[in-house]
């Protein structure tokens, strides 16, 4: 019975998502346009046309901005902040050893970015435009995989149809609402300099969205099983 439920929910939520994806992109477009008007953003709204089938076509909205190389002041301030955080990791107690090594691992990203932009700033191959479009595309792809992920890891348990459907709907809705806000927040930093792009991508990009899925999954696993 759980296998039948898993197949049904996978097909149902995948179909609903694909049908409503063009409308979701329109909502994202309005949110990004509002953000450009309200926030101190030097950006324009771009649209990238995509189509999954001849019947499902949609324009992916993203932010376009000029790539800004880091100034000497920005580079040194980022360097100082990175060194300060690395030094602070040695002050953490023994109980926080996992946090200590996690922090140091994260600091590898800005550290390597600082070295790269100190030596070869003009050869950085990515632009804010391509990064922003890629972030939205990756977000859509991740949301699309939620029914499959839950089908393999959550629907196999006997939680009942309603709980399985509720968890999937909440997770996909949360990710869909979170993505445009994530884009706007990253754009506020990225407009300053592309020095921050590696950190935004590797640390605060899709890993954050994946952690959201894990958090909802963990929450769902605390629910009671269906009574026999």
CORJOVEN-V754609 format. One record per residue. N is the residue number from 0. BURIAL is b if it has 9 or more other C-alpha atoms within 8 Angstrom, else e. Layout:
N|BURIAL ; N|BURIAL
This chain:
0|e ; 1|b ; 2|e ; 3|e ; 4|b ; 5|b ; 6|b ; 7|e ; 8|b ; 9|b ; 10|e ; 11|e ; 12|b ; 13|b ; 14|e ; 15|e ; 16|b ; 17|b ; 18|e ; 19|e ; 20|b ; 21|b ; 22|e ; 23|b ; 24|b ; 25|b ; 26|e ; 27|b ; 28|b ; 29|e ; 30|b ; 31|b ; 32|b ; 33|e ; 34|b ; 35|b ; 36|e ; 37|e ; 38|e ; 39|e ; 40|b ; 41|e ; 42|b ; 43|e ; 44|b ; 45|e ; 46|e ; 47|b ; 48|e ; 49|e ; 50|b ; 51|e ; 52|e ; 53|e ; 54|e ; 55|b ; 56|b ; 57|b ; 58|b ; 59|b ; 60|b ; 61|b ; 62|b ; 63|b ; 64|b ; 65|e ; 66|b ; 67|e ; 68|b ; 69|b ; 70|e ; 71|e ; 72|e ; 73|e ; 74|b ; 75|e ; 76|e ; 77|b ; 78|b ; 79|e ; 80|e ; 81|b ; 82|e ; 83|e ; 84|b ; 85|b ; 86|e ; 87|e ; 88|b ; 89|e ; 90|e ; 91|b ; 92|e ; 93|e ; 94|e ; 95|e ; 96|b ; 97|e ; 98|e ; 99|b ; 100|b ; 101|e ; 102|b ; 103|b ; 104|e ; 105|b ; 106|b ; 107|e ; 108|b ; 109|b ; 110|b ; 111|e ; 112|b ; 113|b ; 114|e ; 115|b ; 116|b ; 117|e ; 118|e ; 119|e ; 120|b ; 121|e ; 122|e ; 123|e ; 124|e ; 125|e ; 126|e ; 127|b ; 128|b ; 129|e ; 130|b ; 131|b ; 132|b ; 133|e ; 134|b ; 135|b ; 136|b ; 137|b ; 138|b ; 139|e ; 140|e ; 141|e ; 142|b ; 143|b ; 144|e ; 145|b ; 146|b ; 147|e ; 148|b ; 149|b ; 150|b ; 151|e ; 152|e ; 153|b ; 154|b ; 155|b ; 156|e ; 157|e ; 158|b ; 159|e ; 160|e ; 161|e ; 162|e ; 163|b ; 164|b ; 165|e ; 166|b ; 167|b ; 168|b ; 169|e ; 170|b ; 171|b ; 172|e ; 173|e ; 174|b ; 175|b ; 176|e ; 177|e ; 178|b ; 179|b ; 180|e ; 181|e ; 182|b ; 183|b ; 184|e ; 185|b ; 186|b ; 187|b ; 188|b ; 189|b ; 190|b ; 191|e ; 192|b ; 193|b ; 194|b ; 195|b ; 196|b ; 197|b ; 198|b ; 199|b ; 200|b ; 201|b ; 202|b ; 203|b ; 204|b ; 205|b ; 206|b ; 207|b ; 208|b ; 209|e ; 210|e ; 211|b ; 212|b ; 213|e ; 214|e ; 215|b ; 216|b ; 217|e ; 218|e ; 219|e ; 220|e ; 221|e ; 222|e ; 223|e ; 224|e ; 225|e ; 226|e ; 227|e
